[in-house]
Amino acid sequence: MSRKPVSACRLTAGQTHKLARCGYETVGDLEYVTVAELSKELEIGEEEAAQILRQIKDDSSSGVESSTVFSGLRREEQLHSLSTLTRDFDELLGGGIEPRKLTEFCGAPGAGKTQLAMQLSVNCQLPHAFGGLAGQVVYIDTEGSFMADRFKEIAEHTRSELQPRASRRRKKQAALPSVEEMLEGVHVFRVHNYIEQIAVLNALPAFQIDHPQVKLVVIDSIAFHFRADFHDMGLRTRLLNGAAQQLLSLATQHNIVVLITNQMTTTIKDGTATLIPALGETWAHACTTRVVLAFDGDTRSASLFKSPSLPEGSIHYSVTAGGVRSVRGAAGPSSQTPSSSSTSSTAATAAAAATTAKRRHEHS
Amino acid sequence: MALRALLGDDVHPATKAAFSKAGLTDLTEILCRSVPEIVAQTGLKASQVADVVCRLSLHAAPKPSTAAHLLTTATHDPISWGDAGLDRVGPIRTGHLIDLCGESSAGKTQLALQLCLAVQQPPECGGISARAVFINTEARFPMSRWHQLAKHCAQRYPSLASIAVSDNVFTNRINTADEFWMFVHEALPSLLSSSGVRLVVIDSIAALFRADFALDESAARAHVLFDIGRQLKQLAHAHKTAIVCINQVSAHVPEEVLPSFAPSRVIPALGLAWSSCINARYFVRRITSREASVQAACDVERQLSCALAPHLPEERASFFVDNDGCHSMEQAGIT
């Protein structure tokens, strides 16, 4: 909703005055007002009322719509995806997690949702050269699973794995943030009930103004409070849709990556029990991309279930002391190029990774 | 708190009046409605409504803290299992809801009793110098076993020599799920805020919910479990307390729902609903008696493993139980 003052629109002084007298001060005030209501309230003809509303609509939207090709191009350039630093994962997601969209990771307890969320909170703070977004993180913790010391551990490991590449570059923009900086760069909201959860989402735009460096919003998990003692399913659907709308508008306005984790629930279909993501059908439409994490024998697997642009597929990954890692041999993130530049030459990087691994082996 | 007081003097009295006139006097009522809805109900302007909603949200939202700040607060203090070898699996943490599950006579209660001792140790010895509550739902509190442990504990934990360990453990008995619901919503909050308790053991959560609900009431059970899980988590966080719920196991179900680390053919009881509520899960398993090579004192080998936790990779440690508690094989020098 626009807080642009009515006086900034191209209206006559008389019209502005009449509007002000009736309490219409911002463009947003007129959002839900019909022509008939306005003409009655301002005591003017319907034609003039319609003209006022049209003028305000034009003026308020032109600020958003008009952009030159150059600025559009620059914006595109700035739209980096957030890399998972795990090649398989990035390939599955088409080069990382896209900004301006809602990405959901679902999984049974212990599948690695929180680990992935913490790893991505580290990655987000890395410079663009390493697949990060050089930005800070808002972490909405509904389950009490965010562990600062585990986050520190992941940050330390990730940093030391990337350090060799960072020192090779010597470029200023490739300098890795220190672990202390990364710890300072995560803002954790510990949420205890669904009212607090709604309140945090309402308050996020204001927080974003104070902290424009925020480039990733994590909600771990969206489901928890909406499953506990929630009997009014209609209200639940409405609140969740509202939350999705708010997150989406925040994401598109500020080019933010939004990461949502979700729990799983059991459903009985044709007499057999199967696991499906919680929160039902309506919520399933709210997310742009949905990835299901699961246990597949001894390893963990991630499957892409819903995406507007990518084929369905699945990959394996593991959670180590250092965080979320690839299971493909010794090729850690240090021997990978960030996904944004490597998706076209997968075979080449794979071969390079193999030789690095071999060389390492010979050294030791 | 009254809405008027929440909004303060910056909001025009007429706006506040319009809200009360429309019956919107409660924070929950307002935050559950969309702005256009409230506009329709109150007849106020959208910007006025948005302003009120924004103010209320800022008031109701928890304050953020950075990860760096969280590191300095004692939100997630570790509590030792009372044995260095067992701690390799990962100590439990305050602020967490922990599930300790295993078959009957696997050693769950023994580990929990040992936690009640270990939590009383000072931080330099792995404890947090706090008291414990032990809730029984199945049998009576194992008094004679506790006395045995308390008698030996000064030798094993020198830091407890000057502490009257039995005075620091409260016990309570709860018979039904309803009683338990009342307990976690009423008695437990006041107990935690006044008595220096930072460890709560519930032995066992499964007994309450497996008995009180019929098979076809699983949806109702899931609701109650979610509510209790949420309440326990909130208490754990607010009072920096570790809440350990002892859980039973069920026979195998075909789906590979849980980590492969779960011992084969049994899965934790209470299903996915409860698993979604907990922060960490430890498995205790009884491994069949070893051959003659093992000393008489440790004829039964048991194993503690971490099945899920946000803070540690999966690990396992073998242990045995004797007169003075649970000992890891590693610490006892048995391989």
Interface residues (C-beta under 8 A of the other chain):
Chain A: M1 R3 G23 Y24 E25 T26 G28 D29 E31 Y32 A108 P109 G110 T114 Q115 M118 V138 Y139 E143 G144 S145 F146 M147 A148 D149 R150 F151 K152 E180 M182 L183 E184 G185 V186 H187 V188 F189 R190 V191 H192 N193 I195 E196 I198 A199 V200 N202 A203 A206 F207 A223 F224 H225 R227 A228 D229 H231 L235 R238 L239 G242 Q263 M264 T265 T266 A273 T274 L275 F295 D296 G297 D298 V319 T320 A321
Chain B: L27 T28 L31 C32 S34 V35 P36 V39 A40 K45 A46 S47 Q48 A50 V53 C54 L56 S57 L58 H59 A60 A61 P62 K63 P64 S65 T66 A67 A68 L70 L71 T75 H76 R93 G95 H96 L97 H223 F226 D227 G229 R230 K233 Q234 A236 H237 A238 V253 E255 E256 V257 L258 P259 S260 G271 L272 A273 S275 S276 C277 I278 N279 R281 A307 L308 P310 H311 L312 P313
